[in-house]
Amino acid sequence: MSMEQELQGDVVLLTGMSGGGKSVAMHALEDAGYFCVDNLPAELLLDFLKLEAQRGERRVAIAVDVRSAGSLPLMLPLLKELRASGVRVRSIFLDASNEALMRRFSETRRPHPLRHLGRDTGFGELDGITADDGHRLLLDAIKLERELLGGLKAESTVIDTSQLRPAQLRAWLGDLVGPDASTQLTLVFESFAFKHGVPSDADFVFDVRVLPNPYYDRELRPLTGRDAPVAAYLAAQPEVGLMMGQIAGFLSRWLPNFAADQRSYLTVAIGCTGGQHRSVYLVEMLARQFGHHGHVLKRHRELDAR
């Protein structure tokens, strides 16, 4: 019996940076009906999945991170082996900026898993370590973690949690692994505000700050790109239609190539100044235009955070 025949259930491999939100994500997957295993050594992965297959078809989620640093070199070859055998494994990498990760460790005062590489990665004066030393050691540990996980990240769908609330992460993850997720490439359109940073999970970034801004209209200012008056205003601007047509033309040309390359996820980020009007409108319109593609998701980073 082939591995593909043995392993029929959905398999989610959840990995990412320490402090990136894996605990929230695992709880969300449990709520979605996945059987979750945290920190499974790579050496046990195949045997575990085969055992699960014998118990009957069910969805399985496995969390892997630097707590099993010694097993990490084995994980990437195993992931490729499973996919080459026809097993569909959704590898999801939870990322965040260094600044966000350092802030989270500072707020929770939890030690970094790679703290053994320095005298201490906490904050404050512990065992002669000053606050500045603690920040430096923590940053060094985060940088090393990025190096160790770089291969897995390259093979995964990346979710940038830097500015996400737990509820947002649960919702985005639910869209990604829910029953409506198809086997073809998932196309994500995401609006964002440049003043809050570019999403690190974006494959393509389009800057629409050059377009007419509804913000300067008093009546439109409190509304969003999802509201009819703002949509009507932007639809009447020739530059908006030209920009949208060029973005759509680019995607239409290259989407088949990404699908043929067996990409499972493609994020198109549209940014404006505040992430409220122009970028939101273009995301709504593009998602509607590409609805025939199959699995299309919409995200509004700034609006979803409200």
C-alpha positions as CSV (number, residue, x, y, z in Angstrom):
1,M,0.0,0.0,0.0
2,S,1.4,3.4,-1.0
3,M,1.8,6.2,1.6
4,E,-0.9,8.2,-0.3
5,Q,-3.3,5.3,0.2
6,E,-2.4,5.0,3.9
7,L,-2.7,8.6,4.7
8,Q,-6.1,9.9,3.6
9,G,-6.9,12.6,6.2
10,D,-5.9,16.2,6.2
11,V,-2.4,16.9,7.7
12,V,-1.5,20.3,8.9
13,L,2.1,21.0,9.9
14,L,2.2,24.1,12.1
15,T,5.5,25.8,12.6
16,G,7.0,29.2,13.0
17,M,8.7,31.6,15.4
18,S,8.5,31.3,19.1
19,G,6.0,33.9,20.2
20,G,4.4,33.8,16.7
21,G,1.0,32.5,18.0
22,K,1.3,28.7,17.8
23,S,-0.7,28.2,21.0
24,V,-3.6,30.3,19.7
25,A,-3.4,28.4,16.3
26,M,-3.4,25.0,17.9
27,H,-6.5,25.8,20.0
28,A,-8.2,27.0,16.8
29,L,-7.3,23.8,15.0
30,E,-8.6,21.8,17.9
31,D,-11.9,23.7,17.7
32,A,-12.0,23.0,14.0
33,G,-11.9,19.3,14.7
34,Y,-8.2,18.5,14.2
35,F,-6.4,16.0,16.4
36,C,-3.4,18.1,17.6
37,V,0.1,17.0,18.7
38,D,2.5,19.6,19.9
39,N,6.3,19.3,19.5
40,L,6.4,15.9,17.8
41,P,10.0,14.8,17.0
42,A,10.5,14.4,13.3
43,E,11.8,10.8,13.7
44,L,8.2,9.9,14.8
45,L,6.3,11.7,12.1
46,L,5.8,8.9,9.6
47,D,5.0,6.3,12.1
48,F,2.5,8.6,13.8
49,L,0.7,9.4,10.6
50,K,0.5,5.8,9.6
51,L,-0.9,4.9,13.1
52,E,-3.5,7.7,12.7
53,A,-4.5,6.2,9.3
54,Q,-5.2,2.8,10.9
55,R,-7.5,4.5,13.4
56,G,-9.6,5.9,10.6
57,E,-9.8,9.0,8.6
58,R,-9.4,12.2,10.7
59,R,-7.7,15.5,10.4
60,V,-4.3,15.8,12.1
61,A,-2.3,18.9,13.1
62,I,1.3,18.7,14.2
63,A,3.2,21.6,15.7
64,V,7.0,21.7,15.2
65,D,9.4,24.3,16.4
66,V,12.9,24.9,17.8
67,R,12.1,23.1,21.0
68,S,13.0,20.0,18.9
69,A,16.0,21.7,17.3
70,G,17.9,18.4,16.9
71,S,15.1,17.0,14.8
72,L,14.6,20.1,12.5
73,P,17.1,19.0,9.8
74,L,15.0,15.9,9.3
75,M,11.6,17.7,9.0
76,L,12.2,19.3,5.6
77,P,13.1,16.1,3.8
78,L,10.2,14.3,5.4
79,L,7.8,17.1,4.3
80,K,9.1,16.8,0.7
81,E,8.8,13.0,0.9
82,L,5.2,13.1,2.0
83,R,4.3,15.6,-0.8
84,A,6.2,13.6,-3.4
85,S,4.1,10.5,-2.3
86,G,0.9,12.4,-3.0
87,V,0.0,13.2,0.6
88,R,-1.4,16.7,0.9
89,V,0.4,18.4,3.8
90,R,-0.5,22.0,4.5
91,S,2.6,23.5,6.1
92,I,1.8,26.8,7.9
93,F,4.5,29.1,9.2
94,L,3.5,31.7,11.8
95,D,5.9,34.6,11.5
96,A,6.2,38.1,13.2
97,S,8.7,40.9,13.1
98,N,11.6,40.9,15.5
99,E,10.1,43.9,17.2
100,A,6.8,42.2,17.8
101,L,8.4,39.0,19.1
102,M,10.7,40.9,21.5
103,R,7.7,42.9,22.8
104,R,5.7,39.7,23.4
105,F,8.6,38.1,25.3
106,S,9.0,41.2,27.3
107,E,5.3,41.4,28.2
108,T,5.0,37.7,29.1
109,R,8.5,37.5,30.6
110,R,8.8,34.0,29.2
111,P,12.3,32.8,28.2
112,H,13.1,32.0,24.6
113,P,13.6,28.3,23.8
114,L,17.1,29.0,22.6
115,R,18.1,30.9,25.8
116,H,20.8,28.3,26.6
117,L,22.8,29.9,23.9
118,G,23.4,32.9,26.2
119,R,23.4,33.4,29.9
120,D,19.8,34.7,29.9
121,T,17.3,35.9,27.3
122,G,14.9,37.5,29.8
123,F,14.7,41.2,30.8
124,G,15.9,43.0,33.8
125,E,19.0,42.4,36.0
126,L,19.2,38.7,36.4
127,D,22.4,37.1,37.5
128,G,24.3,40.2,36.5
129,I,22.6,40.5,33.1
130,T,21.4,44.1,32.5
131,A,18.2,44.9,30.5
132,D,20.4,45.9,27.5
133,D,22.2,42.6,27.6
134,G,18.8,40.8,27.9
135,H,17.5,42.5,24.8
136,R,20.6,41.7,22.8
137,L,20.6,38.1,23.8
138,L,17.0,37.7,23.0
139,L,17.5,39.3,19.6
140,D,20.4,37.0,18.9
141,A,18.2,34.0,19.8
142,I,15.4,35.2,17.5
143,K,17.9,35.6,14.6
144,L,19.3,32.1,15.2
145,E,15.8,30.7,15.2
146,R,15.0,32.3,11.8
147,E,18.1,30.6,10.4
148,L,17.1,27.2,11.8
149,L,13.6,27.5,10.5
150,G,14.4,29.1,7.1
151,G,14.0,25.9,5.1
152,L,10.6,25.1,6.6
153,K,9.4,28.7,6.0
154,A,10.3,28.5,2.4
155,E,8.1,25.4,2.0
156,S,5.2,26.8,4.0
157,T,2.3,29.2,3.8
158,V,3.3,32.2,5.9
159,I,1.0,34.2,8.1
160,D,2.4,37.4,9.5
161,T,1.0,37.7,13.1
162,S,2.9,40.9,14.0
163,Q,-0.3,43.0,14.2
164,L,-3.0,40.3,14.5
165,R,-5.2,39.9,17.5
166,P,-5.8,36.3,18.6
167,A,-9.3,36.4,17.1
168,Q,-8.0,37.5,13.7
169,L,-5.4,34.7,13.7
170,R,-8.1,32.2,14.5
171,A,-10.3,33.5,11.7
172,W,-7.5,33.6,9.1
173,L,-6.4,30.1,10.1
174,G,-10.0,28.8,9.8
175,D,-10.3,30.2,6.3
176,L,-7.0,28.5,5.4
177,V,-7.7,25.0,6.7
178,G,-11.5,25.0,6.7
179,P,-13.7,22.5,4.8
180,D,-14.0,25.0,1.9
181,A,-10.3,25.1,1.2
182,S,-9.7,23.3,-2.1
183,T,-6.7,21.4,-3.3
184,Q,-5.8,24.2,-5.8
185,L,-3.8,27.3,-5.2
186,T,-5.5,29.6,-2.7
187,L,-5.4,33.3,-3.7
188,V,-5.5,35.9,-0.9
189,F,-6.1,39.6,-1.4
190,E,-5.1,41.6,1.7
191,S,-5.4,45.3,2.3
192,F,-3.1,47.1,4.7
193,A,-1.8,50.5,5.8
194,F,1.8,51.4,4.8
195,K,2.1,53.4,8.0
196,H,1.8,50.2,10.0
197,G,4.2,48.2,7.8
198,V,4.1,45.9,4.9
199,P,2.8,42.3,5.7
200,S,5.8,40.0,5.7
201,D,3.7,37.2,4.3
202,A,2.9,39.1,1.0
203,D,4.1,37.5,-2.3
204,F,3.2,40.7,-4.2
205,V,2.8,44.2,-2.9
206,F,1.0,46.9,-4.8
207,D,1.2,50.6,-3.7
208,V,-2.1,52.4,-4.4
209,R,-1.3,55.6,-2.5
210,V,-1.0,57.5,-5.8
211,L,-4.7,57.1,-6.4
212,P,-7.3,59.7,-5.4
213,N,-8.0,59.5,-1.7
214,P,-11.6,59.5,-0.3
215,Y,-10.1,60.5,3.1
216,Y,-10.1,64.2,1.9
217,D,-13.9,64.1,1.4
218,R,-15.5,64.9,4.8
219,E,-18.5,62.6,4.2
220,L,-16.4,59.7,3.0
221,R,-13.7,60.0,5.7
222,P,-15.4,57.8,8.3
223,L,-16.5,55.2,5.8
224,T,-14.4,52.3,4.3
225,G,-13.8,50.9,0.9
226,R,-16.6,48.4,1.5
227,D,-19.2,51.2,1.8
228,A,-21.2,52.1,-1.4
229,P,-20.4,55.8,-1.4
230,V,-16.7,55.2,-1.2
231,A,-16.9,52.5,-3.9
232,A,-18.9,54.8,-6.1
233,Y,-16.3,57.6,-5.7
234,L,-13.4,55.3,-6.5
235,A,-15.2,53.6,-9.4
236,A,-15.6,57.1,-11.0
237,Q,-11.8,57.7,-11.0
238,P,-10.1,56.7,-14.2
239,E,-6.8,56.1,-12.4
240,V,-8.4,53.6,-10.1
241,G,-9.8,51.5,-13.0
242,L,-6.4,51.6,-14.8
243,M,-4.5,50.5,-11.7
244,M,-7.0,47.7,-11.0
245,G,-6.9,46.5,-14.6
246,Q,-3.1,46.4,-14.6
247,I,-3.0,44.4,-11.4
248,A,-5.6,42.0,-12.6
249,G,-3.8,41.6,-15.9
250,F,-0.6,40.8,-14.2
251,L,-2.2,38.2,-12.0
252,S,-4.2,36.6,-14.8
253,R,-1.0,36.2,-16.8
254,W,1.1,34.6,-14.0
255,L,-1.4,32.6,-11.8
256,P,-1.3,29.5,-14.1
257,N,2.5,29.5,-13.7
258,F,2.3,29.6,-9.9
259,A,-0.4,26.9,-9.9
260,A,1.8,24.7,-12.2
261,D,4.7,25.2,-9.7
262,Q,2.5,23.6,-7.1
263,R,2.2,26.7,-5.0
264,S,-0.6,26.2,-2.5
265,Y,-1.0,29.9,-1.4
266,L,-0.4,33.3,-3.0
267,T,-0.9,36.5,-1.1
268,V,-1.5,39.8,-3.0
269,A,-1.2,42.8,-0.7
270,I,-2.7,46.1,-1.6
271,G,-1.5,49.1,0.5
272,C,-2.6,52.6,1.0
273,T,-1.9,55.2,3.7
274,G,-4.5,54.1,6.3
275,G,-5.7,50.8,5.0
276,Q,-9.3,52.0,5.1
277,H,-10.5,53.3,1.7
278,R,-8.4,52.7,-1.5
279,S,-6.7,49.4,-0.6
280,V,-9.9,48.0,0.8
281,Y,-11.9,48.8,-2.3
282,L,-9.3,47.3,-4.6
283,V,-9.2,44.1,-2.5
284,E,-13.0,43.8,-2.6
285,M,-13.1,44.3,-6.4
286,L,-10.2,42.0,-7.2
287,A,-11.5,39.2,-5.0
288,R,-14.8,39.5,-6.8
289,Q,-13.1,39.5,-10.2
290,F,-11.1,36.4,-9.4
291,G,-13.9,34.6,-7.7
292,H,-13.9,32.1,-10.6
293,H,-10.4,31.1,-9.7
294,G,-11.6,28.8,-6.9
295,H,-10.5,29.4,-3.3
296,V,-10.2,33.2,-2.9
297,L,-9.8,34.9,0.4
298,K,-10.2,38.5,1.5
299,R,-8.3,40.1,4.4
300,H,-8.4,43.7,5.6
301,R,-5.6,43.9,8.2
302,E,-6.5,47.3,9.6
303,L,-10.3,46.9,9.5
304,D,-10.2,43.3,10.9
305,A,-8.3,44.6,13.9
306,R,-11.1,47.0,14.9
